[in-house]
Amino acid sequence: MTQEANVDRPPLGPRHWPTWAGIGAMAALARLPWPLQRALGRGIGAFLRDAQGSRRRVAERNLALCFPELDAAARAMLLREHFASLGIGLFEFARAWWGSVDPQRRSLVVEGVEHIQAARAQGRGVIVVSGHFTTLEICGRLMCDHVPLAGMYRPHAEPAMEWAVKHGRLRYAAAMFTKQELRPAVKHLKQGGLLWYAPDQDPSRGESVYVPFFGRPANSLASTHQLARLSGAAVVAFQHARRADGGYTLRVLPVLGDIPSKDATADTAEVMAAIETMARAAPDQYLWIHRRFKRQPDGSSPYEGL
């Protein structure tokens, strides 16, 4: 059973009308045919690459930091494909929240669900860790066809968007917890539930540690260690990718058996290593426009001047 019935009433005051107009447009675009969405998405991505200069420069810097073995031409190609993936991702998010995913179900490949089932058979909850990929939302919805995922997320600042997105997610997710709702999330895990979230961005708050990510120090949330320690849950990595044919592959990797240990830094490093492996498998689909390395241990930032 989902929490949909418990979602607060939507904010309908005049100051929210522009947001509702945007939500209505996105909901309409979510119903376009999937091949058309993919084509439009690539075009939007090319526009964003040219129009969003600061985001493009952050992505260029990240690709230079993380893939020094690639030459300039190869990184430029990867940058173009990344922005194409971002554009397609806009339609994927809208379709996941307010549209149908029947076209995506037809060619879906799902592997490794038995790793979740084995942990649950032992009476354990499961923390399903992923990264910030452009396919995150639609693949989360598709995985909910196979296991009852709950999600942990950062609320939207605009109340109308927060209501609409949460209402859309609760059409398929078992529950949704904000990042501040630690106790309910732990309770959910202790009861054998599944909790899916992505701990791979530079955090503005919460306990964090520096661990390697693509060979560089990355300020990273230690929340996987904390959740596993408090709940006794198993931890698995959830790899998902959009294939060249427009279909999707969802893959649950074996349990990260060393978590929780007594060392939050070691546990966080293991999680980040798993996310790095997934990002290397689909490098165009990882969120390179995020300033992942903005706070370095010596106080410097590789994004100065961008």
Secondary structure by P-SEA (a helix, b strand, c coil): cccccccccccccccaaaaaaaaaaaaaaaaccaaaaaaaaaaaaaaaaaaaaaaaaaaaaaaaaccccccaaaaaaaaaaaaaaaaaaaaaaaaaccccccccccccccccaaaaaaaaaacbbbbbbbccccaaaaaaaaaaacccccbbbbbbccaaaaaaaaaaaaccccccccccaaaaaaaaaaabbbbbbbccccccccbbbbbbcccccccccaaaaaaaaaccbbbbbbbbbbccccbbbbbbcccccccccccaaaaaaaaaaaaaaaaaaccccccccccccccccccccccccc
